Amino acid sequence: MKILVTYSSLTGNTKKLAEGIFESLENVQKDIKSVKEVENTDEYDVVIVGYWVDKGGPNTEAAEFMKTLNNKTVGIFATLGFWADSDHAYNSLKNGEQLVAENNKILAKFICQGKLSEKIIEQFKKFPEGNPHAITPEKLRRYEIAKSHPSKADIAMAGELFNERLKATCLAQE
């Protein structure tokens, strides 16, 4: 059993989560690489892929990589600048799943909040009132909270989820 943990990261959130998931995987051969570094997935039985949410789904780089996966067991994780229990988070994760679900087996899915890039926040400040991305005091408070994510708890939950699913599907070597 060989597992690849791969990710696309803009602000470091998804990379941090990927590294935590990688470190938590037990009793398996494993590699970790950014999606830019992955040349081939043939040697891997499981690919756990992470992305930052852009426009309600995987960022372009991750989406293109995900579309290449075929006949794999795939785990999906993501980070976004919104609450992890929101409809936006659910739909963003579902949109990632749809890229791989037809030709692969889904192992598990995980999403957590992550900090927004300052560049994006500055862009949002330029939007007029009434625009869905316009800055409000509530959004500024949420962006401040998001700076502490992915937290140790987020990373632990993601690691536990993927380990449990590997064990449940008898993919982990004992």
N, C-alpha and C positions, 0 to 999 in steps of 0.2 A: 504494500500500500504506500503510495507516494502522493503527497499533497502539495499543491502550490497555493500560497497565499499571495495574491496580487492586488494592486490598487492603483488608483489615480487620485492625486491629492493636490489641492490648490493652496490651502493655508497650512497644511500639515496635520489637519484633523484626521483625515482618512488614513494617512501613513501611520499616525500614532495608534489608531485603532487596529490597523493591520498588524503592526508589530506586537501589540498586546495579544491578539488572536493567535499569531504565530507562536509566541512564547508559551501560550497556554496549551497548545496541542500536545497530547500525550501519546506515547507508544506508536508513533508514526514517523516515517521519513518525510521531511518537509523542506521546502524552499520558500523564500520570500523575495519578490521582485516587483518593481513597478510595472504597470502594463506596457510601458515603453521598452522595457528590457526583455519581455517575453517574446521569444522567437518561435516557440513551438510548445504545444501542450500535450503532445503525444505520450510522453513518458509519465504523465500524471493521471492518477485514478480520480482524484478530486481536485477541483479548482474552486477556491474560495476567493471571490472577487469583490472588491470594494470601490465605491465611487462617491464623489460629492454630488449632491443634488443640484441640478441646473435646469431651470424651466420645467420642474415637475418630474424629472427622471434622471438617469445617469448622464454625467457630463459627456461630451462628444467622444473624447478619447476612450473612456471606459465603455461607452455604448458600442463603439466600433469593435473593441476587443471582445465584448460579450457576444456579439453577433458571429464571431468565428468559432465559438465553442460548439462542439458537436459530440454527442454520445459520451457525455461526462456526467459525473455527479457534481453539482454546482451549489456552492453556498454563496449567499449574497449579503453584503453589508454596505451600509451607506451612512453618510453624515449630512446634516442639513442645518441651516440657520433658523430653524423653527422648532416648535415643541415636537418631541418624538412620538407623542400620543395623538397628534393631530391628523385630520383627514389628509392634509397635504403630505405628511410623512408617509401615511399608509399608501396613498396613491403613488408617491414617488418610488416607494419600494416595489409596489405592484408593477409599475412601468418597467423597472429593471428586470423583474421576474419574467415579464412577457417577452423580453429579448432572448431568453434562453430556454423557456419552458417547453417549447415544441420539440426540441431535439435532445434534451437533457433531463436528468432527474434532479429535482430540487432537494437539497439537503436541509437547508434552513435559511431564514432571512432575519436580518437584524438592522435596526436603524437607531441612531442617536443624534442628539443635538451636537452642533459644533460651532465654533466661532465663525463669523463672517469676515471676509477680507475687508480691510479698511477701504480699499478701492471701491468695493461694491457698496459699502455704507455711504461713501462720498457720492456715488452715483445716485443712490436713493434720496439723498438730501436735495438733489436737483429736481426731483419730481414734484409736480404741483399737488396741492391738497386734493384728495379725492382719488388720486392714482393708488392702486392697490399696494404699491411699493413705497409710497411717500412716507417720510419719517414722521413718527408720532412719539410722544413721551413714552407710551407703553412699549413701542418697538425698541427705543433706545435702552430701556430697562432690560428687555429680553436679550438684546445684543450683548449687554454687559454680562448677564447671566451666562450666555452662551460661551463666553470666553473661558469658562472653567470646564468645557466639554471638548472632546470626550473625557469624562472623569474616570477615576480608578474604578468606580462602580460600573460605569458603562462598559469599560474594557473587561472587567470580571464577568459581567453578564454575557457579553458576546462570546468570550472564551468558553464559558460554561455551556452555552447553547450549542456551539459547534462541537465540543467534545461529547456532549450527551447524544447528539444526533449521529455522530460517527460511531459511537458505541452501540446505539440502538439499531443501526443498520449493519452492524457487524463489520464495519469497514476498518476499524482500528485494530491493529495487531496487539494481541495480549502478550 
